[in-house]
Amino acid sequence: MIAAYLLLLIPFVGIVFFAFPIHKIDTGKVNIWFNGISLLATIWLAVKVLNVGSIFSTGLAFMVDSFNVYLIVLTAFIGFTTAIFSAPYMEHEKQLGRLTERRLRLYYSMYQGFMLAMYLVLTTNNMGVMWVAMEGATLATVLLVSLYRTPESIEAAWKYFILCGVGIAQALFGTILLYYAAVQIGDGENALLWSVLYQNADKLNPEILEIAFVFLLIGYGTKIGLVPLHNWLPDAHSEGPTPMSAVLSGLLLNDALYAVVRNKMLVDGATHTNMAGLLMMGFGLLSFLVAALFLHRQKDIKRLFSYSSIEHMGIMTFAFGMGGPLATFAALLHMTVHSLTKSAIFVTVGHASQLAGTQSMEKIRGLIRTQPKIGWGLLIGTVAIAGFPPFGVFTSEFLVLLATMHNYPWLAPLLLLGIGIAFAGLFRHIQPMVYGEQPAGQMPVKANLWPVMIHLALVLWLGLAIPGFLANWFSQATLLISGSTPL
C-alpha cells in the first residue's frame, strides 16, 4: 500500500507548498510535477492490483480493488492533463488582471486539496471517512468557484456550498443509519469498514439499509447532479475557472456516483431486492431527460456542457441501477469515456471563451476561421460526447440501450428520445460557434491543446477496441458489483 500512501501524501505536500509563498516559482509547472508524480504512483498501484488482486492496508483503513483502481488511475490522469492545461490558462487569466499572485497560489493549493479529497474517497475502506472526504472536496471546490471574487462567482459558490452542504448532511444521516445497522451484528470499531460490511451484508437489517440508502442517494446524488438536486452544478461551472470545470465534470461527479454504487452493493446484499436499483433508475432517467431538454435553453457555453454532464451522469446512474453484467460494464465504460471527453471539451471551451472574451455563445463565432485548432477540438469533442460512432461514448450508450431493451424494453424509446433531444440541443449551439461568421478584431490566444488531442484519441481508441488489460479490469469490477461477468 506504499503507492496508496504516496498518493495521499503528494497532494497534501502540494497544499502546504502552494499555501506559503516562500520562493518565487512557476506555480503552474510545479503543479504539473505534483500531478505527474501522483500519476506514476497510481500506475504503480494499478500494476500491483492487476498482479495480486485486491490489497488492504494494515488495519483495513484503505482498500484498492478492481472497482476503484481504474478510477484512481483515471483521476490521476485527468488531474495531470488538466494541470498541463491550467498552467498557461491561469497565467493568461493573471495577465488579464482577473487573478493576483496570491489567488493563483490559492487556486493551485485548492487544486491539490481537491485531488487529495478525490484520492481519499476512492482509496478509503471506511464509509465515514468517505463522507469526510466528499465534504473536503466540497470545501476545496467552493474556494475554486469563488476564485474570481465577482458577485456572480460568490453567489454561485454560496449556492454550491448550501445545496451540497444540505445534501451531504443527508448522506451523513444515511451513514449513521448504516453504522447503526452494523453495530447490531458485530464489532463497533470496524462497523463502517466497507469490506466488513460487504462480507456481512446478508446479516444487516434490510429495513434500516433501505432507509439509509434513500438518504445516501439524496446526499451523494446532490454531488452527482441528479435532478432535482442539480441546481448548483451549472452555476459552479459557469462562474469558476475553466480547469475547475474540467476536473469537476471529469472527477467529482464520478466519485460521488462511486460512493452511491458502493452503498447499493451493501443494500442489495441485505435486502435481496432491487429497491436501490429502481431508485437509481428513476433518478437517472429523470436527470437524463430533463438535462437533454435544458440543453436547448442555454446561452452560456459552460452551462451548456454542464447540463451535458448532468445528462451523462443520469445515463450512468440509470445503468448502475439497472444492474446486471451488461449494464454495469456499460456504466463503467461510460464513466471512463465521459470523463475523458468532457474534460477535453472544457479545455477547448476555456480557450474559446478567452478568444471571444466572453462565455456567451452568441459572441463565440467562427472558431474554425479564427483559430482552427480550437474550432476542430470543440467540434470533434462535441461529436464524441453526442455519441457518434466510432467514439467510445457511442459504444457505452449502445451497450446501455441493449441492456435496457433486454431488461426494460418499454424504457428503450425514452432513452432514444433523450439521446435525440440531447444531440439536437448540442449541435444547434455548436454549429454557429464553429462555422459562423468570424467576428472582427479577435486575436488568437495561446492554446495548449495537447490534453484535448490525447483525451479524444483515447476515446476514439476505446470506441474501436478496448485494450485487454482495461477490459479485464472492467470485467473484474463488473463481477464485484453485479455478481457476474459480461458475456
C-alpha positions as CSV (number, residue, x, y, z in Angstrom):
1,M,0.0,0.0,0.0
2,I,3.0,2.3,-0.2
3,A,1.7,3.7,-3.5
4,A,-1.6,4.5,-1.9
5,Y,0.0,6.3,0.9
6,L,2.2,8.3,-1.6
7,L,-1.0,9.1,-3.5
8,L,-2.4,10.9,-0.4
9,L,0.9,12.4,0.8
10,I,1.9,14.0,-2.5
11,P,-1.2,16.3,-2.8
12,F,-1.0,17.1,0.9
13,V,2.5,18.3,0.4
14,G,1.2,20.3,-2.6
15,I,-1.4,22.1,-0.5
16,V,1.2,23.2,2.0
17,F,3.8,24.1,-0.7
18,F,1.4,26.4,-2.6
19,A,-0.1,27.9,0.5
20,F,3.2,29.6,1.7
21,P,4.9,32.0,-0.8
22,I,8.4,31.1,0.4
23,H,10.0,31.1,-3.0
24,K,9.2,32.8,-6.3
25,I,8.4,29.8,-8.5
26,D,6.5,28.9,-11.6
27,T,3.4,27.6,-9.8
28,G,1.9,26.1,-12.9
29,K,4.9,23.9,-13.7
30,V,5.2,22.8,-10.1
31,N,1.6,21.8,-10.1
32,I,2.2,19.7,-13.2
33,W,5.1,17.9,-11.4
34,F,2.9,17.2,-8.4
35,N,0.2,15.6,-10.5
36,G,2.7,13.8,-12.7
37,I,4.2,12.1,-9.6
38,S,0.7,11.2,-8.4
39,L,0.0,9.6,-11.8
40,L,3.1,7.5,-11.6
41,A,2.1,6.3,-8.1
42,T,-1.4,5.3,-9.4
43,I,0.2,3.3,-12.2
44,W,2.4,1.5,-9.7
45,L,-0.7,0.8,-7.6
46,A,-2.7,-0.4,-10.6
47,V,0.1,-2.8,-11.7
48,K,0.2,-4.3,-8.2
49,V,-3.6,-4.8,-8.1
50,L,-3.5,-6.3,-11.6
51,N,-0.9,-8.8,-10.4
52,V,-2.1,-9.7,-6.9
53,G,-5.8,-8.6,-6.7
54,S,-7.4,-6.5,-4.0
55,I,-5.0,-5.0,-1.5
56,F,-5.6,-3.7,2.0
57,S,-3.6,-1.6,4.4
58,T,-2.8,-2.6,7.9
59,G,-5.9,-2.2,10.0
60,L,-8.1,-2.3,6.8
61,A,-8.3,1.5,6.7
62,F,-7.5,1.6,3.0
63,M,-8.6,-0.8,0.2
64,V,-7.9,-0.9,-3.5
65,D,-9.8,-3.4,-5.6
66,S,-10.8,-3.9,-9.2
67,F,-13.6,-1.3,-8.9
68,N,-11.7,1.7,-7.6
69,V,-8.3,1.1,-9.1
70,Y,-9.2,2.1,-12.6
71,L,-11.0,5.2,-11.2
72,I,-7.9,6.1,-9.3
73,V,-5.7,6.0,-12.4
74,L,-8.4,7.9,-14.4
75,T,-8.5,10.6,-11.6
76,A,-4.7,11.0,-11.6
77,F,-4.5,11.1,-15.4
78,I,-7.2,13.8,-15.8
79,G,-5.7,15.7,-12.9
80,F,-2.3,15.6,-14.7
81,T,-3.6,16.6,-18.2
82,T,-5.8,19.4,-16.7
83,A,-2.7,20.6,-14.8
84,I,-0.9,20.9,-18.1
85,F,-3.9,23.0,-19.4
86,S,-4.1,25.0,-16.2
87,A,-0.5,26.4,-16.4
88,P,-0.9,28.7,-19.4
89,Y,-4.6,29.3,-19.0
90,M,-4.3,30.6,-15.4
91,E,-1.2,32.6,-16.3
92,H,-3.3,34.3,-19.1
93,E,-6.1,35.0,-16.6
94,K,-3.5,36.6,-14.3
95,Q,-2.2,38.8,-17.2
96,L,-5.8,39.9,-17.9
97,G,-6.0,41.1,-14.3
98,R,-8.6,38.6,-13.2
99,L,-6.2,37.0,-10.7
100,T,-3.5,38.1,-8.3
101,E,-0.4,36.1,-7.4
102,R,-2.0,35.3,-4.1
103,R,-5.2,34.0,-5.6
104,L,-3.2,32.0,-8.1
105,R,-1.4,30.2,-5.2
106,L,-4.8,29.7,-3.6
107,Y,-6.0,28.1,-6.9
108,Y,-3.1,25.6,-7.0
109,S,-3.3,24.9,-3.3
110,M,-7.0,24.0,-3.6
111,Y,-6.4,22.1,-6.8
112,Q,-4.1,19.8,-4.8
113,G,-6.7,19.8,-2.0
114,F,-9.4,18.7,-4.4
115,M,-7.1,15.9,-5.8
116,L,-6.4,14.7,-2.2
117,A,-10.1,14.5,-1.4
118,M,-10.8,12.6,-4.6
119,Y,-8.0,10.1,-3.9
120,L,-9.2,9.6,-0.3
121,V,-12.8,9.0,-1.5
122,L,-11.5,6.2,-3.8
123,T,-9.0,4.5,-1.5
124,T,-10.6,4.6,1.9
125,N,-12.3,1.5,3.2
126,N,-14.2,3.4,5.8
127,M,-17.6,4.8,4.8
128,G,-17.4,7.6,7.4
129,V,-14.0,8.7,6.1
130,M,-15.5,8.6,2.6
131,W,-18.2,11.1,3.7
132,V,-15.5,13.3,5.3
133,A,-13.5,13.2,2.0
134,M,-16.6,14.2,0.0
135,E,-17.1,17.1,2.3
136,G,-13.5,18.1,1.9
137,A,-14.0,18.1,-1.8
138,T,-16.9,20.5,-1.3
139,L,-14.8,22.9,0.7
140,A,-12.0,22.9,-1.8
141,T,-14.3,23.5,-4.8
142,V,-16.2,26.3,-3.0
143,L,-12.9,28.2,-2.9
144,L,-12.3,27.4,-6.6
145,V,-15.7,28.5,-7.7
146,S,-15.4,31.9,-5.9
147,L,-11.8,32.4,-7.1
148,Y,-12.5,35.4,-9.3
149,R,-14.4,37.2,-6.4
150,T,-17.1,38.6,-8.7
151,P,-20.6,39.0,-7.4
152,E,-21.7,36.1,-9.7
153,S,-18.9,33.8,-8.6
154,I,-19.5,34.4,-4.9
155,E,-23.3,33.8,-5.4
156,A,-22.5,30.5,-7.2
157,A,-20.1,29.5,-4.5
158,W,-22.6,30.1,-1.8
159,K,-25.3,28.3,-3.7
160,Y,-22.9,25.3,-4.2
161,F,-21.9,25.3,-0.6
162,I,-25.5,25.5,0.8
163,L,-27.0,22.9,-1.6
164,C,-24.2,20.5,-1.4
165,G,-23.9,21.1,2.4
166,V,-27.5,20.2,2.9
167,G,-27.1,17.2,0.5
168,I,-24.0,15.9,2.2
169,A,-25.8,16.2,5.6
170,Q,-28.4,13.7,4.2
171,A,-25.5,11.4,3.3
172,L,-24.2,11.8,6.9
173,F,-27.6,10.6,8.3
174,G,-27.5,7.7,5.9
175,T,-24.0,6.8,7.1
176,I,-25.2,7.0,10.7
177,L,-28.0,4.6,9.9
178,L,-25.5,2.3,8.2
179,Y,-23.4,2.3,11.3
180,Y,-26.5,1.6,13.5
181,A,-27.3,-1.5,11.4
182,A,-23.7,-2.6,11.5
183,V,-23.1,-2.4,15.3
184,Q,-26.1,-4.7,15.8
185,I,-24.2,-7.6,14.3
186,G,-20.6,-7.1,15.3
187,D,-17.7,-5.0,16.5
188,G,-18.5,-1.3,16.6
189,E,-14.8,-0.4,15.9
190,N,-15.0,-1.9,12.4
191,A,-18.6,-1.2,11.8
192,L,-18.1,1.3,8.9
193,L,-15.4,-0.7,7.1
194,W,-16.9,-1.4,3.6
195,S,-15.1,-4.8,3.2
196,V,-16.5,-6.0,6.6
197,L,-20.0,-4.7,5.8
198,Y,-19.9,-6.3,2.4
199,Q,-18.9,-9.7,3.8
200,N,-21.8,-9.5,6.3
201,A,-24.4,-7.7,4.1
202,D,-26.9,-10.6,4.4
203,K,-26.9,-10.1,8.2
204,L,-27.7,-6.4,8.2
205,N,-31.2,-5.2,8.9
206,P,-32.8,-4.7,5.5
207,E,-35.4,-2.1,6.6
208,I,-32.6,0.1,8.1
209,L,-30.5,-0.3,5.0
210,E,-33.4,0.7,2.7
211,I,-34.0,3.9,4.7
212,A,-30.2,4.6,4.8
213,F,-29.9,4.3,1.1
214,V,-32.6,6.9,0.5
215,F,-30.6,9.4,2.4
216,L,-27.3,8.3,0.9
217,L,-28.7,8.6,-2.6
218,I,-30.1,12.1,-2.0
219,G,-26.9,13.2,-0.3
220,Y,-24.4,11.9,-2.8
221,G,-26.9,12.4,-5.6
222,T,-26.6,16.1,-4.9
223,K,-22.9,15.8,-5.7
224,I,-23.6,13.7,-8.8
225,G,-26.0,16.5,-10.1
226,L,-29.1,14.3,-10.2
227,V,-32.4,16.2,-11.0
228,P,-33.9,17.9,-9.0
229,L,-30.7,18.2,-6.9
230,H,-28.7,19.7,-9.7
231,N,-29.1,23.4,-9.4
232,W,-25.7,24.2,-8.1
233,L,-23.8,22.5,-11.0
234,P,-24.5,24.9,-13.9
235,D,-23.7,27.9,-11.8
236,A,-20.5,26.4,-10.4
237,H,-19.3,25.5,-13.9
238,S,-20.1,28.9,-15.4
239,E,-18.6,31.1,-12.7
240,G,-15.4,29.1,-11.7
241,P,-12.2,28.9,-13.7
242,T,-12.4,26.5,-16.6
243,P,-9.8,24.0,-15.4
244,M,-12.0,23.5,-12.3
245,S,-14.9,22.7,-14.6
246,A,-12.8,20.0,-16.3
247,V,-12.0,18.2,-13.0
248,L,-15.5,18.8,-11.6
249,S,-17.2,17.1,-14.5
250,G,-14.4,14.5,-15.0
251,L,-13.7,13.5,-11.4
252,L,-16.1,14.8,-8.7
253,L,-19.3,13.5,-10.3
254,N,-17.7,10.1,-10.9
255,D,-16.5,9.8,-7.3
256,A,-20.0,10.7,-5.9
257,L,-21.5,8.0,-8.1
258,Y,-18.8,5.6,-6.9
259,A,-20.0,6.2,-3.3
260,V,-23.6,5.5,-4.3
261,V,-22.7,2.3,-6.1
262,R,-20.6,1.1,-3.0
263,N,-23.7,1.6,-0.8
264,K,-26.0,0.0,-3.4
265,M,-23.9,-3.2,-3.2
266,L,-24.5,-3.3,0.6
267,V,-28.2,-2.7,0.2
268,D,-28.6,-5.4,-2.5
269,G,-26.8,-7.9,-0.2
270,A,-29.0,-7.0,2.8
271,T,-32.4,-6.8,1.1
272,H,-32.0,-9.3,-1.9
273,T,-34.3,-6.9,-3.8
274,N,-33.7,-4.3,-6.5
275,M,-35.1,-1.4,-4.4
276,A,-31.9,0.6,-4.6
277,G,-31.5,-0.1,-8.3
278,L,-35.1,1.1,-9.0
279,L,-34.5,4.3,-7.1
280,M,-31.3,4.9,-9.1
281,M,-33.0,4.1,-12.4
282,G,-35.8,6.7,-11.6
283,F,-33.4,9.5,-10.7
284,G,-31.1,8.6,-13.5
285,L,-33.7,8.6,-16.2
286,L,-35.3,11.8,-14.9
287,S,-31.9,13.6,-14.9
288,F,-31.1,12.3,-18.4
289,L,-34.4,13.6,-19.9
290,V,-34.5,16.9,-18.1
291,A,-30.9,17.8,-18.8
292,A,-31.4,16.9,-22.5
293,L,-34.3,19.4,-22.7
294,F,-32.4,22.1,-20.8
295,L,-29.6,21.9,-23.4
296,H,-31.8,23.8,-25.8
297,R,-32.3,26.8,-23.4
298,Q,-28.7,27.7,-22.6
299,K,-26.8,30.9,-23.6
300,D,-23.6,30.3,-21.7
301,I,-21.2,27.8,-23.2
302,K,-20.0,26.4,-19.9
303,R,-23.6,26.0,-18.7
304,L,-24.4,24.1,-21.9
305,F,-21.8,21.5,-21.2
306,S,-22.6,21.3,-17.5
307,Y,-26.1,20.2,-18.5
308,S,-24.5,17.7,-20.8
309,S,-22.6,16.4,-17.7
310,I,-25.9,16.0,-15.8
311,E,-27.3,14.2,-18.8
312,H,-24.5,11.7,-18.9
313,M,-24.4,11.2,-15.1
314,G,-28.1,10.3,-15.5
315,I,-27.3,7.6,-18.0
316,M,-24.6,6.1,-15.7
317,T,-26.9,6.2,-12.7
318,F,-29.6,4.6,-14.7
319,A,-27.3,1.8,-15.9
320,F,-25.8,1.1,-12.5
321,G,-29.4,1.0,-11.1
322,M,-30.5,-1.5,-13.8
323,G,-27.7,-3.8,-12.7
324,G,-26.7,-7.0,-14.5
325,P,-23.4,-7.6,-16.1
326,L,-24.0,-5.8,-19.4
327,A,-25.4,-2.6,-17.9
328,T,-22.7,-2.5,-15.3
329,F,-19.9,-3.0,-17.8
330,A,-21.5,-0.2,-20.0
331,A,-21.7,2.1,-17.0
332,L,-18.0,1.6,-16.1
333,L,-17.0,2.2,-19.7
334,H,-19.2,5.3,-19.8
335,M,-17.7,6.7,-16.7
336,T,-14.3,6.5,-18.4
337,V,-15.1,7.9,-21.8
338,H,-17.3,10.7,-20.4
339,S,-14.6,11.9,-18.1
340,L,-12.0,11.9,-20.9
341,T,-14.3,13.6,-23.4
342,K,-15.9,16.2,-21.1
343,S,-12.6,17.3,-19.6
344,A,-11.2,17.7,-23.2
345,I,-14.3,19.7,-24.2
346,F,-13.8,22.1,-21.2
347,V,-10.2,22.7,-22.3
348,T,-11.4,23.9,-25.7
349,V,-14.3,25.8,-24.1
350,G,-11.8,27.7,-21.9
351,H,-9.7,28.7,-24.9
352,A,-12.8,29.7,-26.9
353,S,-14.0,31.9,-24.1
354,Q,-10.6,33.6,-23.8
355,L,-10.6,34.1,-27.6
356,A,-14.1,35.7,-27.6
357,G,-13.6,37.5,-24.2
358,T,-16.9,36.0,-23.1
359,Q,-18.7,32.8,-22.3
360,S,-21.9,33.9,-24.2
361,M,-22.4,31.6,-27.1
362,E,-23.9,34.4,-29.2
363,K,-20.5,36.1,-29.3
364,I,-18.4,32.9,-29.9
365,R,-18.5,32.5,-33.7
366,G,-16.3,31.3,-36.5
367,L,-13.8,29.4,-34.3
368,I,-12.5,27.3,-37.3
369,R,-11.7,30.5,-39.1
370,T,-10.3,32.4,-36.1
371,Q,-8.3,29.6,-34.6
372,P,-8.8,26.3,-36.3
373,K,-7.3,24.1,-33.6
374,I,-9.8,25.3,-31.0
375,G,-12.7,25.0,-33.5
376,W,-11.9,21.5,-34.5
377,G,-11.2,20.5,-30.9
378,L,-14.6,21.8,-29.9
379,L,-16.4,20.2,-32.9
380,I,-14.8,16.8,-32.5
381,G,-15.3,16.8,-28.7
382,T,-19.0,17.6,-29.2
383,V,-19.3,14.8,-31.9
384,A,-17.7,12.4,-29.4
385,I,-19.9,13.4,-26.4
386,A,-23.1,13.3,-28.6
387,G,-22.5,9.6,-29.1
388,F,-21.3,9.5,-32.7
389,P,-19.5,6.3,-33.8
390,P,-16.7,5.3,-33.6
391,F,-16.1,7.1,-30.4
392,G,-16.3,5.3,-27.1
393,V,-19.4,7.2,-25.9
394,F,-21.3,5.6,-28.8
395,T,-20.1,2.2,-27.6
396,S,-21.1,2.6,-24.0
397,E,-24.5,4.2,-24.8
398,F,-25.2,1.4,-27.3
399,L,-24.5,-1.2,-24.6
400,V,-26.8,0.7,-22.1
401,L,-29.5,0.7,-24.8
402,L,-29.0,-3.1,-25.4
403,A,-29.3,-3.8,-21.7
404,T,-32.4,-1.7,-21.4
405,M,-34.0,-3.5,-24.4
406,H,-33.3,-6.8,-22.7
407,N,-34.4,-5.8,-19.1
408,Y,-36.9,-3.0,-19.5
409,P,-37.8,-2.7,-23.2
410,W,-40.6,-0.2,-22.6
411,L,-37.9,2.3,-21.4
412,A,-35.8,2.0,-24.5
413,P,-37.9,4.6,-26.5
414,L,-37.3,7.1,-23.7
415,L,-33.6,6.6,-24.0
416,L,-33.6,7.0,-27.7
417,L,-35.8,10.1,-27.4
418,G,-33.4,11.6,-24.8
419,I,-30.4,10.9,-26.9
420,G,-32.0,12.6,-29.9
421,I,-33.1,15.6,-28.0
422,A,-29.6,16.0,-26.5
423,F,-28.0,15.6,-29.9
424,A,-30.2,18.4,-31.3
425,G,-29.6,20.6,-28.3
426,L,-25.8,20.4,-28.6
427,F,-25.5,20.9,-32.4
428,R,-27.9,23.8,-32.6
429,H,-25.5,25.7,-30.5
430,I,-22.2,24.3,-31.7
431,Q,-22.7,24.8,-35.4
432,P,-22.7,28.6,-35.4
433,M,-19.9,28.8,-32.9
434,V,-17.7,26.7,-35.1
435,Y,-18.8,27.7,-38.6
436,G,-20.4,31.1,-38.1
437,E,-19.1,34.4,-39.3
438,Q,-15.8,35.4,-37.9
439,P,-16.1,38.4,-35.5
440,A,-13.9,41.3,-36.3
441,G,-11.0,42.3,-34.1
442,Q,-10.4,38.9,-32.4
443,M,-6.8,38.0,-31.8
444,P,-5.6,34.3,-31.5
445,V,-4.8,33.1,-28.0
446,K,-2.0,30.8,-27.0
447,A,-3.8,27.4,-26.9
448,N,-2.4,24.2,-25.3
449,L,-4.5,21.5,-27.0
450,W,-2.3,18.5,-26.2
451,P,-4.7,17.3,-23.4
452,V,-7.6,17.6,-25.9
453,M,-5.8,15.5,-28.6
454,I,-4.7,12.9,-26.0
455,H,-8.1,12.5,-24.5
456,L,-10.0,12.3,-27.7
457,A,-7.5,9.8,-29.2
458,L,-8.1,7.6,-26.1
459,V,-11.9,7.9,-26.5
460,L,-11.6,7.0,-30.2
461,W,-9.4,4.0,-29.3
462,L,-11.9,2.8,-26.7
463,G,-14.7,3.1,-29.3
464,L,-12.7,0.9,-31.7
465,A,-11.2,-1.6,-29.4
466,I,-10.9,-1.8,-25.6
467,P,-7.4,-2.9,-24.6
468,G,-7.2,-6.3,-22.9
469,F,-6.0,-5.1,-19.5
470,L,-8.7,-2.5,-19.4
471,A,-11.4,-5.0,-20.4
472,N,-10.1,-7.3,-17.7
473,W,-10.4,-4.5,-15.1
474,F,-13.9,-3.7,-16.3
475,S,-14.9,-7.4,-16.2
476,Q,-13.5,-7.9,-12.7
477,A,-15.3,-4.7,-11.5
478,T,-18.5,-5.9,-13.1
479,L,-18.2,-9.2,-11.3
480,L,-17.7,-7.5,-8.0
481,I,-20.7,-5.1,-8.5
482,S,-23.2,-7.3,-10.3
483,G,-22.1,-10.8,-9.3
484,S,-21.4,-12.0,-12.8
485,T,-19.2,-11.0,-15.8
486,P,-20.5,-9.8,-19.2
487,L,-20.7,-12.3,-22.0
